[in-house]
Amino acid sequence: MSDETVIEISNVWKIFGANAQTALEAIRSRGLTKAEVLAEYNAVVGVADVSLSVKRGEIFCIMGLSGSGKSTLVRHFNRLLEPTAGKIEIEGTDVMALGPRALQRFRNRTIGMVFQNFALMPHRSVLDNVAMPMEIRKVSKNERMRQAAAILDIVELGAWGAKFAHELSGGMQQRVGLARALAANPDVLLMDEPFSALDPLIRRQLQDEFIRLSKILKKTTIFITHDLDEAVRIGDRIAIMRDGKMVQMGTAEDIVMNPADDYVADFVAGISRLKVVHAHAVMQPIAEFVADKGPISADAPRVDQDETLSTLINLAIDDEHPIIVKGDSGDAGVITRADLLRTVIEGTEVS
């Protein structure tokens, strides 16, 4: 993942209703709540003052409960919805400044979309479905079929190119939808609940497939989900929305270990910390430990800062010594059995 910013969203608002601008002015001047805006202006706040940036190659998961505004927000990235206010920049392009033809070209070339609904053309073969974005771009038939076949191979559906959508399972259809989005080689992928209609086993297989593809293709991705487990598995960073607002952004470890408020704490309460929390988040400074407890045995096990809590617990079971955490320039920290126990207990709901 690069440090280069690909997507920059600044102070985006979306208010639905005939009085959207007046309602926004009232929110800014009088601090009205979402309920007060509905009552006074018959307007609905869908997205409220959201700002975020996404790096090249990053998988950025936006999540929240139904009605939180996550799907509304993602439709602003390519102006399927027009924001009431705010700025949207993708690959240095001011998306709000694009005229109709330039916007269409931008959508065709820069952004690929995958929805929960597969939206495959029933009268076209799988190969034709995948080639469709290139057909819109007027790529020659031979070239678009060649590229579509190559993408089908990547998603492991090369043998199904001549079939029709109704002949494929739901999971296979969703892979065709993903292949179609990738076929035009977009800079950015927008994925709105792409696996939520699938049964749990197929959903997990598709998550694994997407993770594999992401490592190969390194596409900058906005991934919308209501499933925290899915976000933790897939996302480099996670943003949690509530009532149209961005409540917290960070890595899964950041959010699980340091929830911004009670809502986020409740949201992440059921997540196992074993694969999310790493050594650097659990350790205590080595100098403080030595000053208090004395020298550490040379036989103590050593781990890197990104070692998972699961591995640390297994080490502590097998070795009574404190665990030393290696830093960039020597030993950085120490983890005791008490540190591990405290971390596990804090991640468990206690009635």
C-alpha positions as CSV (number, residue, x, y, z in Angstrom):
1,M,0.0,0.0,0.0
2,S,1.4,3.4,-1.0
3,D,1.3,6.6,1.0
4,E,-0.2,8.4,-2.0
5,T,-3.7,9.6,-1.5
6,V,-6.2,8.5,-4.2
7,I,-9.5,9.5,-2.6
8,E,-10.1,12.6,-0.6
9,I,-13.6,13.4,0.7
10,S,-14.1,16.7,2.5
11,N,-17.1,17.8,4.5
12,V,-19.7,15.9,2.4
13,W,-23.4,16.4,3.3
14,K,-26.4,14.7,1.7
15,I,-29.8,15.9,2.8
16,F,-32.8,14.5,1.0
17,G,-35.9,16.7,0.5
18,A,-37.0,19.8,-1.3
19,N,-35.6,22.0,1.5
20,A,-32.1,20.5,1.6
21,Q,-30.1,23.7,1.4
22,T,-32.2,25.5,3.9
23,A,-32.0,22.5,6.3
24,L,-28.2,22.5,5.9
25,E,-28.0,26.1,6.8
26,A,-30.2,25.5,9.9
27,I,-28.0,22.6,10.9
28,R,-24.9,24.8,10.7
29,S,-26.4,27.8,12.4
30,R,-28.6,26.3,15.0
31,G,-27.1,22.8,15.5
32,L,-30.3,20.9,14.7
33,T,-30.4,17.2,15.2
34,K,-31.4,14.7,12.5
35,A,-34.9,14.3,14.1
36,E,-35.3,18.1,14.3
37,V,-34.4,18.5,10.6
38,L,-37.0,15.9,9.7
39,A,-39.7,17.5,11.9
40,E,-39.0,21.1,10.9
41,Y,-38.0,20.8,7.2
42,N,-39.4,17.4,6.2
43,A,-35.8,16.6,5.1
44,V,-33.7,13.5,5.9
45,V,-30.0,13.7,6.7
46,G,-28.3,10.8,4.9
47,V,-24.7,11.9,5.2
48,A,-23.5,14.5,7.8
49,D,-20.2,16.3,7.3
50,V,-18.1,13.3,6.4
51,S,-14.4,13.6,5.6
52,L,-11.9,10.8,4.8
53,S,-8.9,9.9,2.7
54,V,-7.9,6.6,1.2
55,K,-4.4,5.6,0.1
56,R,-3.4,3.8,-3.1
57,G,-4.0,0.1,-2.8
58,E,-5.8,0.4,0.5
59,I,-9.0,-1.6,1.3
60,F,-11.1,0.9,3.3
61,C,-14.2,-0.6,4.9
62,I,-17.1,1.6,5.7
63,M,-19.6,-0.1,8.1
64,G,-22.6,0.6,10.2
65,L,-26.1,-0.7,10.9
66,S,-29.0,-0.3,8.4
67,G,-29.7,3.4,7.9
68,S,-26.3,4.6,9.1
69,G,-25.6,6.2,5.7
70,K,-22.8,4.0,4.5
71,S,-24.4,3.0,1.1
72,T,-25.6,6.6,0.6
73,L,-22.0,7.8,1.1
74,V,-20.4,5.4,-1.4
75,R,-22.8,6.6,-4.1
76,H,-21.2,10.0,-3.9
77,F,-17.8,8.8,-5.0
78,N,-18.9,8.6,-8.6
79,R,-21.9,11.0,-8.2
80,L,-24.7,8.5,-8.5
81,L,-25.9,10.8,-5.8
82,E,-25.2,14.5,-5.8
83,P,-24.0,15.8,-2.5
84,T,-25.8,18.7,-0.8
85,A,-22.4,20.1,0.0
86,G,-18.7,19.1,0.2
87,K,-15.8,18.2,-2.0
88,I,-14.9,14.9,-3.7
89,E,-11.5,14.3,-5.3
90,I,-10.4,11.0,-6.9
91,E,-7.0,10.6,-8.5
92,G,-6.6,14.4,-8.4
93,T,-9.9,14.9,-10.3
94,D,-12.5,17.2,-8.7
95,V,-15.5,15.0,-9.3
96,M,-18.0,17.8,-8.6
97,A,-16.6,19.9,-11.4
98,L,-17.2,17.2,-14.1
99,G,-19.8,17.9,-16.8
100,P,-22.1,15.1,-18.0
101,R,-19.7,13.7,-20.7
102,A,-16.6,14.0,-18.6
103,L,-18.4,12.3,-15.7
104,Q,-19.5,9.4,-17.8
105,R,-16.0,8.9,-19.1
106,F,-14.7,9.2,-15.5
107,R,-17.1,6.5,-14.4
108,N,-16.2,4.2,-17.3
109,R,-12.4,4.5,-16.9
110,T,-11.6,5.3,-13.3
111,I,-14.2,3.5,-11.1
112,G,-15.6,-0.1,-11.0
113,M,-18.7,-1.0,-9.0
114,V,-19.8,-4.2,-7.4
115,F,-23.3,-4.3,-5.8
116,Q,-25.1,-6.8,-3.6
117,N,-27.4,-7.4,-6.7
118,F,-25.3,-9.1,-9.3
119,A,-27.0,-7.2,-12.1
120,L,-25.8,-9.6,-14.8
121,M,-27.4,-9.4,-18.3
122,P,-29.4,-12.7,-18.7
123,H,-29.2,-12.7,-22.5
124,R,-25.4,-12.4,-22.5
125,S,-22.9,-15.1,-21.8
126,V,-20.6,-14.8,-18.9
127,L,-17.7,-13.7,-21.2
128,D,-20.0,-11.0,-22.8
129,N,-21.0,-9.8,-19.4
130,V,-17.4,-9.3,-18.3
131,A,-16.5,-7.7,-21.6
132,M,-19.4,-5.2,-21.4
133,P,-17.4,-2.3,-19.8
134,M,-14.9,-2.5,-22.6
135,E,-17.6,-2.6,-25.2
136,I,-18.9,0.7,-23.8
137,R,-15.4,2.1,-24.2
138,K,-15.4,0.9,-27.8
139,V,-12.5,-1.5,-27.4
140,S,-12.3,-3.9,-30.4
141,K,-14.2,-7.2,-30.0
142,N,-11.1,-9.4,-30.2
143,E,-9.3,-7.3,-27.6
144,R,-12.2,-7.1,-25.1
145,M,-12.8,-10.8,-25.4
146,R,-9.1,-11.5,-24.7
147,Q,-9.1,-9.2,-21.7
148,A,-12.4,-10.6,-20.4
149,A,-11.1,-14.2,-20.7
150,A,-7.9,-13.2,-18.8
151,I,-10.0,-11.7,-16.0
152,L,-12.2,-14.8,-15.8
153,D,-9.1,-16.9,-15.4
154,I,-8.0,-14.7,-12.5
155,V,-11.3,-15.2,-10.7
156,E,-11.1,-18.9,-11.5
157,L,-14.1,-19.0,-13.9
158,G,-12.2,-19.4,-17.2
159,A,-14.2,-22.6,-18.1
160,W,-17.5,-20.9,-17.6
161,G,-17.2,-18.1,-20.2
162,A,-19.8,-19.6,-22.6
163,K,-22.4,-20.2,-19.9
164,F,-25.3,-17.8,-19.1
165,A,-25.8,-16.2,-15.7
166,H,-28.8,-18.4,-14.7
167,E,-26.5,-21.5,-15.1
168,L,-24.2,-20.3,-12.3
169,S,-24.5,-20.4,-8.5
170,G,-25.0,-17.2,-6.5
171,G,-21.3,-17.2,-5.5
172,M,-20.2,-17.7,-9.1
173,Q,-22.4,-14.9,-10.3
174,Q,-20.9,-12.6,-7.8
175,R,-17.4,-13.5,-9.0
176,V,-18.6,-12.6,-12.5
177,G,-19.8,-9.3,-11.2
178,L,-16.3,-8.7,-9.6
179,A,-14.6,-9.7,-12.9
180,R,-16.8,-7.3,-14.8
181,A,-15.8,-4.5,-12.5
182,L,-12.1,-5.4,-12.9
183,A,-12.2,-5.8,-16.7
184,A,-12.0,-2.1,-17.4
185,N,-8.9,-1.9,-15.1
186,P,-10.3,0.8,-12.9
187,D,-8.2,2.8,-10.5
188,V,-10.9,2.5,-7.7
189,L,-13.3,-0.3,-6.8
190,L,-16.6,0.5,-5.0
191,M,-18.1,-2.5,-3.4
192,D,-21.5,-2.2,-1.7
193,E,-22.4,-5.2,0.5
194,P,-21.1,-7.5,-2.4
195,F,-21.3,-10.7,-0.4
196,S,-24.2,-10.1,2.0
197,A,-26.8,-12.0,-0.1
198,L,-24.8,-15.2,0.0
199,D,-24.9,-18.0,2.5
200,P,-22.1,-18.0,5.2
201,L,-19.9,-20.6,3.6
202,I,-19.9,-19.1,0.1
203,R,-19.6,-15.7,1.6
204,R,-16.4,-16.7,3.4
205,Q,-15.0,-18.3,0.3
206,L,-15.7,-15.0,-1.7
207,Q,-14.0,-13.0,1.1
208,D,-10.9,-15.3,0.7
209,E,-11.1,-14.9,-3.1
210,F,-11.3,-11.1,-2.8
211,I,-8.3,-11.0,-0.4
212,R,-6.3,-13.1,-2.8
213,L,-7.2,-10.8,-5.8
214,S,-6.4,-7.7,-3.8
215,K,-2.9,-8.9,-3.2
216,I,-2.5,-9.5,-6.9
217,L,-4.2,-6.5,-8.4
218,K,-3.7,-3.9,-5.5
219,K,-6.8,-2.0,-6.3
220,T,-7.8,0.9,-4.1
221,T,-11.1,-0.3,-2.7
222,I,-14.1,1.2,-0.8
223,F,-15.9,-1.8,0.8
224,I,-19.3,-1.3,2.3
225,T,-20.5,-3.8,4.9
226,H,-22.7,-4.2,8.0
227,D,-20.7,-7.1,9.2
228,L,-17.8,-6.3,11.5
229,D,-16.2,-9.7,11.1
230,E,-16.1,-9.1,7.4
231,A,-14.6,-5.7,7.8
232,V,-11.9,-7.0,10.2
233,R,-11.0,-9.8,7.7
234,I,-10.8,-7.6,4.6
235,G,-10.1,-4.0,5.6
236,D,-6.8,-2.3,6.1
237,R,-8.8,0.4,7.9
238,I,-12.4,0.6,9.1
239,A,-14.7,3.5,9.4
240,I,-17.9,3.2,11.5
241,M,-20.9,5.3,10.7
242,R,-24.0,6.2,12.7
243,D,-26.9,8.5,11.7
244,G,-24.9,9.7,8.7
245,K,-21.9,10.7,10.7
246,M,-18.4,9.1,10.8
247,V,-18.0,8.0,14.4
248,Q,-14.5,6.5,14.3
249,M,-11.8,5.5,11.7
250,G,-8.8,3.4,12.2
251,T,-7.3,-0.1,12.0
252,A,-9.4,-2.9,13.4
253,E,-6.9,-3.0,16.3
254,D,-7.3,0.8,17.0
255,I,-11.1,0.5,17.1
256,V,-11.2,-2.7,19.2
257,M,-8.6,-1.4,21.7
258,N,-9.7,2.2,21.9
259,P,-13.4,2.6,20.9
260,A,-14.3,6.3,20.5
261,D,-17.6,6.0,22.5
262,D,-20.1,3.6,24.0
263,Y,-21.7,3.0,20.6
264,V,-18.4,1.8,19.1
265,A,-17.6,-0.2,22.2
266,D,-20.9,-2.0,21.9
267,F,-20.4,-2.5,18.2
268,V,-17.0,-4.3,18.6
269,A,-17.8,-6.1,21.9
270,G,-18.4,-9.4,20.2
271,I,-15.2,-9.4,18.1
272,S,-12.5,-11.8,19.2
273,R,-9.2,-10.0,19.9
274,L,-7.1,-13.0,19.1
275,K,-6.3,-12.1,15.5
276,V,-6.9,-8.4,15.7
277,V,-4.7,-7.3,18.6
278,H,-0.9,-7.3,18.2
279,A,2.1,-7.3,20.5
280,H,2.8,-3.5,20.3
281,A,-0.7,-2.8,21.7
282,V,-0.3,-5.1,24.7
283,M,3.4,-4.5,25.7
284,Q,4.6,-2.3,28.6
285,P,7.9,-0.3,28.1
286,I,10.9,-2.5,28.8
287,A,12.7,0.1,30.9
288,E,9.8,0.5,33.3
289,F,9.5,-3.3,33.7
290,V,13.2,-3.7,34.4
291,A,13.2,-0.9,36.9
292,D,10.3,-2.4,38.8
293,K,10.9,-6.2,38.4
294,G,14.6,-6.4,37.6
295,P,16.5,-8.0,34.7
296,I,14.7,-10.3,32.3
297,S,16.1,-13.8,31.7
298,A,18.1,-14.4,28.6
299,D,15.8,-17.4,28.0
300,A,12.7,-15.2,27.6
301,P,11.0,-15.6,24.2
302,R,11.2,-12.8,21.7
303,V,8.5,-11.7,19.2
304,D,8.0,-9.0,16.6
305,Q,5.7,-6.1,17.3
306,D,3.0,-7.4,14.9
307,E,2.7,-10.8,16.5
308,T,-1.0,-11.6,17.2
309,L,-2.6,-12.0,20.6
310,S,-3.3,-15.7,19.8
311,T,0.4,-16.4,19.3
312,L,1.3,-14.5,22.4
313,I,-1.1,-16.6,24.5
314,N,0.3,-19.8,23.2
315,L,3.8,-18.6,24.0
316,A,2.8,-17.7,27.5
317,I,1.3,-21.2,28.0
318,D,4.5,-22.9,27.1
319,D,7.0,-20.5,28.7
320,E,6.7,-18.8,32.2
321,H,9.1,-16.0,31.3
322,P,7.8,-12.6,30.2
323,I,7.7,-12.2,26.4
324,I,10.1,-9.6,25.0
325,V,8.9,-7.5,22.0
326,K,11.6,-6.5,19.5
327,G,11.7,-3.0,18.2
328,D,13.5,-1.4,15.3
329,S,16.5,-0.6,17.4
330,G,16.6,-3.3,20.1
331,D,14.0,-4.6,22.6
332,A,11.0,-2.3,22.9
333,G,8.7,-3.9,25.4
334,V,7.6,-6.7,27.7
335,I,4.4,-8.7,27.9
336,T,3.5,-10.7,31.0
337,R,0.8,-13.3,31.5
338,A,-1.1,-10.6,33.5
339,D,-0.9,-8.3,30.5
340,L,-2.4,-11.0,28.2
341,L,-5.1,-11.9,30.7
342,R,-6.1,-8.3,31.2
343,T,-6.4,-7.8,27.4
344,V,-8.6,-10.9,27.0
345,I,-10.9,-9.9,29.9
346,E,-11.3,-6.4,28.6
347,G,-12.4,-7.8,25.3
348,T,-15.1,-10.0,26.9
349,E,-18.6,-8.9,27.7
350,V,-19.1,-9.2,31.4
351,S,-22.7,-9.1,32.8
